Amino acid sequence: MTDLTHDTINAWADDSGPVALHLKQKLLPVEGEGGVIFPPTYADIGYNIDTLSDGTKVALIDSVGSQANRMEPIFKRKPYAALVPQIEIELHTKEHDGEKHVERRSLLDLAHRSADAVVYSCPTLAPCIGKAFRALKQHGDAGPLCQLAPTSLVFGFWDSRGESSERHPRLVRSIIRALDVQPLHTAAQFNSVWKALDESQQKELDKEAKAKQIKLSEKGFADAPSTFRKTKVTQYLDGSPNLEARVLGGVLASGSIERDVTVNLVALRAINGANEEKTKSVRRYLLALALIAATAEIDLFLREGCHLRYADEDRWNAVPRRGEIEPIDLSSEHAQKTLLDYAKESVKPFGEQWPEELIHKFDLTAAKKLLAKKTEDEEGAS
């Protein structure tokens, strides 16, 4: 296995070496192998489960976008917070019991990163981001964006709300799937206090509910079964309950639960700076951030009923254009220290130019103007 050195990382960024770095990571439910886990639920379709030609069912446990949103916030905590500018957006101020509370969001928490609608609703931030996007689109210069929102280049973005309409692919891609799954269903029965009320109380509540056109069960005054979910699918077929409409109860994973993480070195080497020297700085800095994000042990409590853990030691591979893959150490304590030291060096050309103003205010008037502006998709459809 190849040890990680600064020269190794430089070669990945500068040369036409491996096309990618890849990790296939085995995960397990905290309850043990074969435990029931709950995938994300999507409107109308429920779980995202595909059936292969041999009948095997594969469930999506955490999407690429969701994984990116879990990885990016690691740059808010030490020691990684020193590697990126900590820009925050002040949404509003509330007063409670005589104390003021300011509601803020970090740029690292926004779903669309620097291209998020909230960013374009900040009069002091939007022009800076717009200028950085234009530099990238018109001149191929990623330097200005590295000084403001470098993780947007690491995790990808689409400036669909801005003038540039610039798109950038992810340098880090991660997804979690469960193989050979069997969907399960559940049911529940809520028993209210209704039977304990006397007849006059029941009549009064029933009368009030009818007047307000609400169901007693919605307010907790009537028993309510939970057997079918809200979906367009019919609840019964030929007099029998339709499984497609039943309340979902997770999946039993008879096969493995796998997390695939890929660092795209081809996409990295397509990023440039204002000149040859700055191009080298940009690529090395972004690769450092990408490697930190890809190798960080994020929490795997994905949602209620889906709490996972890492099963084995991580085994990273450098993937060449042709030939055998090469095992590479990215996980050991030595490798992580090497990577952090490298990142601290690579951030220096950009840290010196980080903006002095890090807190920006959300402006409702600007947000309303954004609502009136047509996006690229809307213009194409008109």
C-alpha positions as CSV (number, residue, x, y, z in Angstrom):
1,M,0.0,0.0,0.0
2,T,1.3,3.4,-1.0
3,D,1.9,5.9,1.9
4,L,0.5,9.4,1.6
5,T,3.0,12.2,1.1
6,H,2.8,15.8,0.0
7,D,4.4,14.8,-3.3
8,T,1.8,12.2,-3.9
9,I,-1.0,14.7,-3.4
10,N,0.7,17.2,-5.7
11,A,1.1,14.6,-8.4
12,W,-2.7,13.8,-8.2
13,A,-3.5,17.5,-8.6
14,D,-0.8,18.4,-11.2
15,D,-0.3,15.4,-13.4
16,S,-2.3,13.1,-15.6
17,G,-2.0,10.2,-13.1
18,P,-5.0,8.3,-11.6
19,V,-8.4,9.3,-12.9
20,A,-10.1,8.8,-9.5
21,L,-9.7,7.8,-5.9
22,H,-12.3,5.3,-4.7
23,L,-13.5,3.8,-1.5
24,K,-16.2,1.0,-1.1
25,Q,-17.1,1.1,2.5
26,K,-19.1,-1.6,4.2
27,L,-21.7,-0.3,6.8
28,L,-23.8,-2.1,9.4
29,P,-26.9,-1.2,11.4
30,V,-26.0,-0.6,15.0
31,E,-28.4,-3.4,15.8
32,G,-26.1,-5.8,13.9
33,E,-26.0,-7.5,10.5
34,G,-29.4,-8.2,9.0
35,G,-31.1,-5.5,11.0
36,V,-34.0,-3.5,9.7
37,I,-33.2,0.0,8.4
38,F,-35.4,2.8,7.2
39,P,-34.5,4.4,3.8
40,P,-35.6,7.9,3.0
41,T,-39.3,8.2,2.0
42,Y,-40.2,10.1,-1.2
43,A,-43.5,11.6,-2.2
44,D,-45.8,9.2,-4.2
45,I,-43.2,6.4,-4.6
46,G,-42.2,5.7,-0.9
47,Y,-38.8,4.0,-0.8
48,N,-36.5,4.3,-3.8
49,I,-36.1,0.5,-4.6
50,D,-34.9,-0.9,-7.9
51,T,-35.4,-4.5,-8.9
52,L,-32.5,-6.0,-10.9
53,S,-33.0,-8.5,-13.8
54,D,-32.3,-11.4,-11.3
55,G,-35.0,-10.2,-9.0
56,T,-32.6,-8.7,-6.4
57,K,-33.9,-5.5,-4.9
58,V,-31.5,-2.6,-4.2
59,A,-32.6,0.3,-1.9
60,L,-31.2,3.8,-1.9
61,I,-30.3,4.6,1.7
62,D,-28.7,8.0,1.3
63,S,-28.6,10.0,-2.0
64,V,-25.6,11.8,-3.5
65,G,-27.1,15.2,-2.6
66,S,-27.9,14.1,1.0
67,Q,-24.3,12.7,1.5
68,A,-22.8,16.0,0.3
69,N,-25.0,18.0,2.7
70,R,-23.7,15.7,5.5
71,M,-20.1,16.1,4.6
72,E,-19.8,19.8,3.9
73,P,-20.6,21.0,7.5
74,I,-17.4,19.3,8.8
75,F,-15.7,22.5,7.6
76,K,-17.5,24.4,10.4
77,R,-15.6,22.5,13.2
78,K,-12.0,22.5,14.3
79,P,-9.5,21.9,12.9
80,Y,-11.1,22.1,9.4
81,A,-12.9,25.5,10.1
82,A,-9.6,27.2,9.5
83,L,-9.5,25.9,5.9
84,V,-12.5,27.8,4.5
85,P,-14.1,31.2,5.1
86,Q,-16.9,31.0,7.6
87,I,-19.6,33.1,5.9
88,E,-22.9,33.3,7.7
89,I,-26.3,34.7,6.7
90,E,-28.5,36.5,9.3
91,L,-32.1,35.5,8.6
92,H,-34.0,37.4,11.3
93,T,-33.9,38.5,14.9
94,K,-36.4,37.3,17.5
95,E,-37.0,38.7,21.0
96,H,-38.0,36.2,23.7
97,D,-38.2,36.9,27.5
98,G,-36.4,40.2,26.9
99,E,-33.5,38.5,25.1
100,K,-32.7,38.8,21.4
101,H,-32.0,35.7,19.4
102,V,-30.4,36.0,15.9
103,E,-31.3,33.2,13.5
104,R,-28.3,32.5,11.3
105,R,-27.3,29.9,8.6
106,S,-23.8,29.1,7.6
107,L,-23.0,29.0,3.9
108,L,-21.8,25.5,4.6
109,D,-25.3,24.4,5.6
110,L,-27.2,25.7,2.5
111,A,-28.5,23.0,0.1
112,H,-27.4,24.8,-3.0
113,R,-24.3,26.3,-1.5
114,S,-23.1,29.6,-3.0
115,A,-25.9,29.3,-5.6
116,D,-28.7,29.1,-3.0
117,A,-31.6,31.5,-3.2
118,V,-30.8,32.8,0.3
119,V,-27.4,34.0,-1.0
120,Y,-29.0,35.9,-3.8
121,S,-31.3,37.5,-1.2
122,C,-28.3,39.1,0.5
123,P,-27.5,42.5,-1.1
124,T,-23.9,42.5,0.4
125,L,-23.1,38.9,-0.6
126,A,-24.9,38.3,-3.9
127,P,-22.7,40.7,-6.0
128,C,-19.5,39.0,-4.7
129,I,-20.8,35.6,-5.5
130,G,-22.1,36.7,-8.9
131,K,-18.7,38.2,-9.7
132,A,-16.9,34.9,-8.8
133,F,-19.3,32.9,-10.9
134,R,-18.7,35.2,-13.9
135,A,-15.0,34.9,-13.5
136,L,-15.4,31.1,-13.6
137,K,-17.7,31.1,-16.6
138,Q,-16.1,33.9,-18.7
139,H,-12.4,33.4,-17.9
140,G,-12.2,29.9,-16.4
141,D,-10.8,31.4,-13.3
142,A,-11.9,29.5,-10.1
143,G,-9.7,31.7,-7.8
144,P,-12.3,34.2,-6.8
145,L,-14.8,31.4,-5.8
146,C,-12.0,29.7,-3.8
147,Q,-11.7,32.9,-1.8
148,L,-15.4,32.9,-1.0
149,A,-17.0,29.5,-1.2
150,P,-14.4,26.8,-2.1
151,T,-16.7,23.9,-1.0
152,S,-19.1,24.9,-3.8
153,L,-16.4,23.6,-6.2
154,V,-15.8,20.5,-4.1
155,F,-19.4,19.4,-3.8
156,G,-20.7,21.0,-7.1
157,F,-23.2,23.7,-7.8
158,W,-25.6,25.1,-10.5
159,D,-26.0,28.8,-10.6
160,S,-29.6,28.5,-11.9
161,R,-30.8,31.7,-10.1
162,G,-27.9,33.9,-11.2
163,E,-26.8,35.5,-14.5
164,S,-24.0,33.0,-15.2
165,S,-26.0,29.8,-15.1
166,E,-22.6,28.1,-14.5
167,R,-22.6,24.4,-13.5
168,H,-19.8,22.6,-11.9
169,P,-19.5,18.9,-11.3
170,R,-18.8,17.4,-7.9
171,L,-15.2,16.5,-7.0
172,V,-16.5,14.3,-4.2
173,R,-19.4,11.9,-4.8
174,S,-20.8,9.6,-2.1
175,I,-23.9,7.4,-2.1
176,I,-25.2,4.6,0.2
177,R,-27.2,1.6,-1.1
178,A,-28.5,-1.6,0.6
179,L,-28.4,-4.7,-1.5
180,D,-30.8,-7.6,-1.6
181,V,-33.5,-5.9,0.5
182,Q,-37.0,-7.0,1.4
183,P,-39.5,-4.1,2.1
184,L,-41.4,-4.3,5.3
185,H,-44.6,-2.7,6.5
186,T,-45.9,-1.5,9.8
187,A,-49.2,-0.6,11.4
188,A,-50.2,1.3,14.5
189,Q,-53.4,2.1,16.5
190,F,-53.9,5.3,18.4
191,N,-56.4,4.9,21.2
192,S,-57.8,8.2,22.5
193,V,-59.6,9.2,25.7
194,W,-62.9,9.2,23.7
195,K,-64.4,6.1,25.4
196,A,-63.8,7.6,28.9
197,L,-65.8,10.7,28.1
198,D,-69.5,10.8,29.0
199,E,-72.2,11.0,26.3
200,S,-72.8,14.7,26.6
201,Q,-69.1,15.5,26.2
202,Q,-68.9,13.3,23.2
203,K,-71.9,15.0,21.6
204,E,-70.5,18.5,22.2
205,L,-67.1,17.6,20.8
206,D,-68.7,15.9,17.8
207,K,-70.9,18.9,17.2
208,E,-67.9,21.3,17.4
209,A,-65.8,19.2,15.0
210,K,-68.6,19.1,12.4
211,A,-69.0,22.9,12.7
212,K,-65.3,23.4,12.2
213,Q,-65.2,20.8,9.5
214,I,-62.4,18.9,11.1
215,K,-61.9,15.3,12.1
216,L,-61.9,14.4,15.8
217,S,-59.0,12.0,15.2
218,E,-56.8,14.9,13.9
219,K,-57.1,16.6,17.3
220,G,-56.6,13.4,19.3
221,F,-60.2,12.9,20.4
222,A,-60.9,9.8,18.4
223,D,-59.2,6.4,17.9
224,A,-57.2,6.4,14.7
225,P,-55.5,3.4,13.0
226,S,-52.3,3.9,11.0
227,T,-52.3,1.3,8.3
228,F,-52.2,3.2,5.0
229,R,-49.9,6.1,4.0
230,K,-51.0,9.1,2.0
231,T,-50.4,8.2,-1.6
232,K,-52.1,8.2,-5.0
233,V,-52.1,4.4,-5.0
234,T,-55.5,2.7,-4.1
235,Q,-55.6,1.2,-0.6
236,Y,-57.4,-2.0,-1.7
237,L,-57.1,-4.3,-4.7
238,D,-59.7,-7.0,-5.2
239,G,-60.9,-6.5,-1.6
240,S,-57.4,-7.1,-0.1
241,P,-55.0,-4.4,1.3
242,N,-52.6,-3.1,-1.4
243,L,-49.0,-3.5,-0.1
244,E,-48.0,-0.5,-2.2
245,A,-50.3,1.7,-0.1
246,R,-49.4,0.3,3.3
247,V,-47.4,2.2,5.9
248,L,-43.7,1.5,5.3
249,G,-41.8,-0.3,8.0
250,G,-38.2,-0.2,6.7
251,V,-36.3,-2.8,4.8
252,L,-34.6,-6.0,5.8
253,A,-31.1,-5.9,4.3
254,S,-30.1,-9.5,3.6
255,G,-27.1,-8.3,1.5
256,S,-24.5,-5.7,2.3
257,I,-25.0,-2.0,3.0
258,E,-22.3,-0.1,1.0
259,R,-21.1,3.4,0.8
260,D,-19.3,4.4,-2.4
261,V,-17.0,7.4,-2.2
262,T,-15.2,8.8,-5.3
263,V,-12.8,11.7,-5.7
264,N,-12.9,12.8,-9.3
265,L,-9.4,13.8,-10.3
266,V,-10.3,14.4,-14.0
267,A,-12.8,17.0,-12.9
268,L,-10.3,18.5,-10.5
269,R,-7.6,18.9,-13.3
270,A,-10.2,20.7,-15.5
271,I,-10.3,23.6,-12.9
272,N,-8.0,26.5,-13.6
273,G,-6.8,29.8,-12.1
274,A,-5.9,33.1,-13.6
275,N,-2.5,31.7,-14.7
276,E,-0.4,28.6,-14.5
277,E,0.9,29.2,-11.0
278,K,-2.5,30.1,-9.6
279,T,-4.0,27.1,-11.4
280,K,-1.6,24.8,-9.5
281,S,-2.6,26.6,-6.2
282,V,-6.4,26.2,-7.0
283,R,-6.1,22.5,-7.8
284,R,-4.0,21.6,-4.8
285,Y,-6.3,23.6,-2.4
286,L,-9.5,22.0,-3.7
287,L,-8.0,18.5,-3.7
288,A,-7.0,19.0,0.0
289,L,-10.6,19.9,0.8
290,A,-12.0,17.1,-1.3
291,L,-9.7,14.5,0.4
292,I,-10.6,15.8,3.9
293,A,-14.3,15.6,3.1
294,A,-14.0,12.1,1.5
295,T,-12.0,10.6,4.3
296,A,-13.8,12.2,7.3
297,E,-15.8,9.9,9.5
298,I,-19.2,11.5,9.4
299,D,-22.0,10.5,11.7
300,L,-24.2,7.8,10.2
301,F,-27.4,8.5,12.1
302,L,-29.1,9.2,8.9
303,R,-32.7,9.4,10.1
304,E,-35.1,7.7,12.7
305,G,-34.7,4.0,12.3
306,C,-31.5,4.2,10.2
307,H,-28.4,4.3,12.5
308,L,-25.4,2.8,10.9
309,R,-21.7,2.3,11.8
310,Y,-18.5,1.5,9.9
311,A,-17.9,-2.2,9.6
312,D,-14.3,-2.5,8.5
313,E,-11.1,-0.6,8.0
314,D,-11.3,1.8,5.0
315,R,-9.4,0.6,1.9
316,W,-8.9,3.4,-0.7
317,N,-7.7,2.7,-4.2
318,A,-6.1,5.0,-6.8
319,V,-7.8,4.1,-10.1
320,P,-5.7,4.5,-13.3
321,R,-7.0,5.0,-16.8
322,R,-5.9,1.4,-17.5
323,G,-4.3,-1.4,-15.6
324,E,-4.5,-2.4,-11.9
325,I,-5.8,-0.3,-9.2
326,E,-3.3,0.8,-6.5
327,P,-4.1,0.6,-2.8
328,I,-3.4,3.9,-1.1
329,D,-3.3,4.8,2.6
330,L,-5.8,7.7,3.3
331,S,-7.2,6.5,6.6
332,S,-4.3,5.9,9.0
333,E,-3.4,8.5,11.7
334,H,-0.2,9.3,9.7
335,A,-2.2,9.8,6.5
336,Q,-4.7,12.1,8.2
337,K,-2.0,14.2,9.8
338,T,-0.2,14.4,6.4
339,L,-3.4,15.5,4.7
340,L,-4.2,18.2,7.4
341,D,-0.7,19.6,7.2
342,Y,-1.0,19.7,3.4
343,A,-4.3,21.5,3.6
344,K,-2.9,24.1,6.0
345,E,-0.2,24.9,3.4
346,S,-2.5,24.9,0.4
347,V,-5.0,27.3,2.0
348,K,-2.5,30.1,2.5
349,P,-2.7,31.8,-0.9
350,F,-6.5,32.0,-0.5
351,G,-6.8,32.7,3.3
352,E,-4.9,35.9,2.8
353,Q,-7.7,37.1,0.5
354,W,-10.8,35.9,2.4
355,P,-13.4,38.6,2.8
356,E,-13.4,40.8,5.9
357,E,-17.2,40.8,6.0
358,L,-18.4,37.3,7.0
359,I,-21.9,38.0,8.2
360,H,-24.6,39.1,5.7
361,K,-28.2,39.9,6.2
362,F,-31.1,38.3,4.4
363,D,-33.2,41.0,2.7
364,L,-36.9,40.2,2.1
365,T,-37.2,42.8,-0.8
366,A,-34.3,41.1,-2.6
367,A,-36.0,37.7,-2.0
368,K,-39.2,39.0,-3.6
369,K,-37.3,40.2,-6.6
370,L,-35.8,36.8,-7.0
371,L,-39.3,35.2,-7.0
372,A,-40.2,37.4,-10.0
373,K,-37.1,36.4,-11.9
374,K,-37.3,33.5,-14.3
375,T,-34.8,30.7,-13.9
376,E,-33.2,28.9,-16.8
377,D,-35.6,26.0,-16.6
378,E,-38.6,28.4,-16.6
379,E,-37.3,30.3,-19.6
380,G,-36.8,27.0,-21.5
381,A,-40.4,25.9,-20.8
382,S,-42.0,29.2,-21.8
